[in-house]
C-alpha cells in the first residue's frame, strides 16, 4: 500500500494505518534520534509522543509530499527541544552545539580498488573532520534519500546553506577519491 | 530526460536525488532513461562514473534496531491512543493495608465534611492524620492524602468531569469524556488513567501511573505517559521518569525524600500526624534525604532528626525542633 494512501487513511482515523506507518518508519526514526543523544529513554519517549500526537491531531494533518521526511522533521524537532530543555536545567550556560554521532566511512572494497593506502588515510581524516551539521546533511541525503529542500526544513536552515554544507563535504570526498593527473600534486602537498 | 544533466559535472550529479536513488537501489523514477541518456551522451560517461563512485563509496554505519524494541514501544503507543468509546475499563479498588484501621474513622470524618449544597457543589475536606477515599459520580475514585480538599459540581458532572484539588491525591479515572483536575497552578487533563497530583507547599507535581495525562499551566502543556512525571518550576515543566509499579508512597504510609527542604518534610509530618512542628528558618532550609512511615510519630521524628543532627521535644501535639548544640 502506498504511503500517500496510508497517510489519508490515518487522517480518516484508521488505527491500522497508524500502526503500519509506525512499523515502517520507527527503526529509521530511532536510528536518526540516536545520533543526537545516547539517552535511549529520551529518544524512545520522543518517538512515542510523536506517534501519539500524530493520532490525536490526525484531523488537522495536511497532505505531505513525503511521509518519511515529515516524520524525520517532526522527530528532530522533538529531540532538539528535549535536549535543549535538559541542558537548560542542568547548567545555566548557553545550550552547547548539538551532536550528530554518525560514523561516515568509505566502502572498503572501493577504497581498496581506487585508493592508495596514504590517500585512504587522508580520506578517513577528512571524514572525521566533518562538522556535526555536515554529517547530518550527508546522512539525510545519502542514507535516507531526503531532498535538500526537506533537509533544510529538518535542520531549520536555508536551502542554500544545506547545499553549501553538503557540497563542501562531497567535493572534498571527490577530490580525494577521483584519480586524475593532479594525483601526484595532492600527495606531494597534502590535503589543502 | 531533463537536459539540465548535460550541464552537470560529477559533483553535481553525485548530489542529485534521482541519480542517488538510481545508484543506491536502482529504483530511480526513470532507470532505463539513465541508460538511454548515457547512450545519447557518451561524452558524459566519465563524469557519471565519477559521480557513481562518490555515491557508492559513502558508507554510513548504522546499529540495527531490534524488532522487540519496536513492538514494545508500539504497545505503549497503542494503549495511549486507544479509542475511548471502544471499551470502558473498570478499575478495581485495591484493598490497602491501612484501610482496615482507617476506614471507620475516615468514613465518619468524610460524612462530617461532606456538604451537599443546594447548587450541587460537593466539597470533600480530608483532615490531618488520615487518608480518605471518595468515589466520584461516574465511579472514578480519588484517594486523598491528609490535609487535602477536593470540590466538584454534582449537577453538571454528566456533562463535564471537573474536580478542583488542593493538596495531594491519587486518581483512578474511568474512561469517558475528558476528566479535568484544576489546581491552584494549572490543569491536568486525562481520558482514563491513574495518576497522582501534589500541590502542597506551592508544588505542582504530576505522576502518571497508567494511560496518559496532559498537564498544563500558564499555557504550557506536556503529555505524560505511564512512568513519566512532570514538575512545574519557574514557569516551565521539568520532566522525569519514576517507578510506576508501586502506588505513591503516601498511599502505602511511606514518605521518601531526596534532597528535599525540611520545610516540606515537616509540613508532611504535620499533616500525617496532625501535629504542629516549630523549627527555626535556618533548619527549615536544610535538605533531607531519607524516609519516614506513618505508623509511629516518635520513630518518624527520630528518623528525620537523627541524620540531620537535630533534637525534637514533644508535648502533646506540639513539637519543637532544634539543633543538637542549642538543645544542650
HADDOCK unambig.tbl for C-alpha pairs under 7 A between the chains (distance, minus, plus):
assign (segid A and resid 26 and name CA) (segid B and resid 70 and name CA) 6.81 0.50 0.50
assign (segid A and resid 27 and name CA) (segid B and resid 65 and name CA) 5.84 0.50 0.50
assign (segid A and resid 48 and name CA) (segid B and resid 73 and name CA) 6.79 0.50 0.50
assign (segid A and resid 48 and name CA) (segid B and resid 77 and name CA) 5.94 0.50 0.50
assign (segid A and resid 51 and name CA) (segid B and resid 77 and name CA) 6.92 0.50 0.50
assign (segid A and resid 52 and name CA) (segid B and resid 77 and name CA) 6.02 0.50 0.50
assign (segid A and resid 52 and name CA) (segid B and resid 80 and name CA) 6.83 0.50 0.50
assign (segid A and resid 52 and name CA) (segid B and resid 81 and name CA) 6.17 0.50 0.50
assign (segid A and resid 55 and name CA) (segid B and resid 81 and name CA) 6.91 0.50 0.50
assign (segid A and resid 103 and name CA) (segid B and resid 60 and name CA) 5.94 0.50 0.50
assign (segid A and resid 103 and name CA) (segid B and resid 61 and name CA) 5.64 0.50 0.50
assign (segid A and resid 104 and name CA) (segid B and resid 58 and name CA) 6.94 0.50 0.50
assign (segid A and resid 104 and name CA) (segid B and resid 59 and name CA) 5.82 0.50 0.50
assign (segid A and resid 104 and name CA) (segid B and resid 60 and name CA) 4.68 0.50 0.50
assign (segid A and resid 104 and name CA) (segid B and resid 61 and name CA) 6.54 0.50 0.50
assign (segid A and resid 105 and name CA) (segid B and resid 58 and name CA) 6.21 0.50 0.50
assign (segid A and resid 105 and name CA) (segid B and resid 59 and name CA) 5.03 0.50 0.50
assign (segid A and resid 105 and name CA) (segid B and resid 60 and name CA) 6.11 0.50 0.50
assign (segid A and resid 106 and name CA) (segid B and resid 57 and name CA) 5.05 0.50 0.50
assign (segid A and resid 106 and name CA) (segid B and resid 58 and name CA) 5.24 0.50 0.50
assign (segid A and resid 106 and name CA) (segid B and resid 59 and name CA) 5.40 0.50 0.50
assign (segid A and resid 107 and name CA) (segid B and resid 57 and name CA) 4.75 0.50 0.50
assign (segid A and resid 107 and name CA) (segid B and resid 58 and name CA) 6.33 0.50 0.50
assign (segid A and resid 107 and name CA) (segid B and resid 59 and name CA) 5.60 0.50 0.50
assign (segid A and resid 110 and name CA) (segid B and resid 57 and name CA) 6.31 0.50 0.50
assign (segid A and resid 143 and name CA) (segid B and resid 60 and name CA) 6.95 0.50 0.50
assign (segid A and resid 145 and name CA) (segid B and resid 17 and name CA) 6.92 0.50 0.50
assign (segid A and resid 147 and name CA) (segid B and resid 17 and name CA) 6.35 0.50 0.50
assign (segid A and resid 171 and name CA) (segid B and resid 11 and name CA) 6.44 0.50 0.50
assign (segid A and resid 174 and name CA) (segid B and resid 54 and name CA) 6.35 0.50 0.50
assign (segid A and resid 178 and name CA) (segid B and resid 50 and name CA) 6.72 0.50 0.50
